Amino acid sequence: MRLRQRDLKPYIVKKHGTFKDVDGTKYTGYEPTGRTIKANIQPAGGKMLSEIYGLRLAYMLTMYCQSNIDIKENNGVCVYVDKDQDPDYKVVAIRRWNTHLVADLEKVKK
């Protein structure tokens, strides 16, 4: 399956980890600046995902993007928030296919 270029929209992906603040203190969270990727994000659904995630499925999205994107679990994706804010979704699972990858995104609880 190839992804249609007209369906791909830009989203910001931020890495999760331990970072140093300006004053030297360490914190765990998302990097302040991310990188832009082009992806197609849809509501998650289907029998397989409902068996895996159960009631959490209501707070999940499915992201389709090109296979050359470097993305890892726990990375944050800014779907409905600005690029200078913390991400509102995080990657919980990645399935790699021949020409693209499918990532399950879960709403970040604040």
ABEGO torsion letter per residue (X at the ends): XBBBAAABBBBBBBBBEBBBBAAGBBBBEBBABBBBBBBBBBBBBEAAAAAAAEAAAAABBBBBBBAABBBBBGBBBBAABBAABBBABBBABBBBBAABBBBBBBBBBX
